[in-house]
C-alpha cells in the first residue's frame, strides 16, 4: 500500500528492544518521493498517553477540533517524534486519516527539535 506524508496509519510498530510490538496508529513522516519508490516507510508513533504533551518533540492531536477529527483517531493523542520507526510498507493495515497542512508544519518543528536541526 502506497502512503503519503501525513497519513495516519494503523501498523504494528516494532518495539525499540526488538520485540514484535503492538498494533497502533502512526503518522508517515517520510517524503512522498521516497514513499513512492521505497518499500519501507519512516513513521512517528502515535500514543494516547498525554503525559509528555508539553514536550516540544510531541504534537498534540485534539479530536474535538476539525483537524483532529480528520486524523481518524478515537481520542486525544500525541504524535511523538521521540519514537520514530522504519517499517515495511506491507505492515500498514489501513490509512485511517491525515494530518492537515498546518499540523504537518507543527510536526516538522517536532522533528527539528528531536534531531537538533535548525
C-alpha positions as CSV (number, residue, x, y, z in Angstrom):
1,X,0.0,0.0,0.0
2,X,1.4,3.4,-1.0
3,X,1.0,6.1,1.5
4,X,1.6,9.9,1.7
5,X,3.4,12.1,4.1
6,X,1.0,13.0,6.9
7,X,-1.2,9.9,6.5
8,X,-2.3,8.4,9.8
9,X,-2.0,4.7,9.5
10,X,-2.6,1.6,11.6
11,X,0.5,-0.6,11.8
12,X,2.4,-2.9,14.0
13,X,5.3,-0.7,15.2
14,X,8.3,-2.7,16.3
15,X,9.3,-2.4,19.9
16,X,12.5,-0.5,20.5
17,X,14.0,-3.5,22.3
18,X,13.5,-5.6,19.1
19,X,10.2,-7.3,20.0
20,X,7.2,-7.6,17.8
21,X,5.4,-4.5,19.2
22,X,1.7,-3.8,19.1
23,X,-0.7,-2.5,16.5
24,X,-1.1,1.2,16.9
25,X,-1.6,4.4,14.9
26,X,1.4,6.2,13.5
27,X,1.9,9.1,11.1
28,X,4.0,8.9,8.0
29,X,6.9,11.4,8.1
30,X,8.9,10.2,5.1
31,X,8.8,12.4,2.0
32,X,6.4,11.4,-0.7
33,X,9.2,11.0,-3.2
34,X,10.5,8.1,-1.1
35,X,7.1,6.8,-0.2
36,X,6.5,6.1,-3.9
37,X,9.9,4.5,-4.6
38,X,10.9,2.6,-1.4
39,X,9.3,-0.4,0.3
40,X,10.0,1.0,3.7
41,X,8.3,3.9,5.5
42,X,9.5,6.1,8.3
43,X,6.8,6.9,10.8
44,X,6.3,8.6,14.2
45,X,4.3,6.6,16.7
46,X,1.0,8.0,18.0
47,X,0.2,7.4,21.6
48,X,-2.8,8.2,23.8
49,X,-0.5,8.8,26.8
50,X,-0.6,12.6,27.1
51,X,1.9,12.8,30.0
52,X,4.5,14.4,27.7
53,X,2.2,16.8,25.8
54,X,4.3,19.8,26.9
55,X,7.5,18.3,25.3
56,X,8.3,20.1,22.1
57,X,9.2,16.8,20.4
58,X,5.5,15.8,20.6
59,X,2.5,17.0,18.5
60,X,-0.8,17.1,20.5
61,X,-3.8,16.0,18.4
62,X,-7.1,17.0,19.9
63,X,-10.0,15.1,18.4
64,X,-12.5,17.8,19.3
65,X,-11.1,20.1,16.6
66,X,-11.8,19.6,12.8
67,X,-8.1,19.0,12.2
68,X,-8.1,16.3,15.0
69,X,-11.2,14.6,13.6
70,X,-9.5,14.4,10.2
71,X,-6.8,12.1,11.7
72,X,-9.3,9.3,12.3
73,X,-8.1,8.9,15.9
74,X,-10.6,8.0,18.6
75,X,-9.1,10.0,21.4
76,X,-6.7,12.9,22.1
77,X,-3.2,11.7,21.3
78,X,0.4,12.6,20.7
79,X,2.4,12.1,17.6
80,X,5.7,11.5,19.2
81,X,8.9,12.2,17.4
82,X,10.7,10.5,20.3
83,X,9.6,7.2,18.8
84,X,10.5,7.0,15.2
85,X,10.5,3.7,13.3
86,X,11.1,2.3,9.9
87,X,8.5,-0.2,8.8
88,X,7.9,-2.3,5.7
89,X,5.0,-0.9,3.6
90,X,3.3,-4.3,3.9
91,X,2.9,-3.7,7.7
92,X,0.4,-0.9,7.0
93,X,-3.1,-2.3,7.9
94,X,-5.0,0.8,6.9
95,X,-4.9,4.6,6.4
96,X,-7.4,6.0,8.9
97,X,-6.9,9.7,8.4
98,X,-4.5,12.5,7.6
99,X,-2.7,15.4,9.3
100,X,-3.6,18.9,7.9
101,X,-1.0,21.1,6.3
102,X,-0.9,23.2,9.5
103,X,-0.3,20.1,11.6
104,X,2.4,18.9,9.3
105,X,4.2,22.2,9.8
106,X,4.0,21.7,13.6
107,X,5.2,18.1,13.2
108,X,8.2,19.4,11.2
109,X,9.0,21.6,14.2
110,X,8.9,18.5,16.5
111,X,11.3,16.7,14.2
112,X,13.7,19.6,14.2
113,X,13.7,19.6,18.0
114,X,14.4,15.9,18.3
115,X,17.1,15.9,15.5
116,X,18.5,19.3,16.5
117,X,18.0,20.7,13.0
118,X,17.9,24.4,12.7
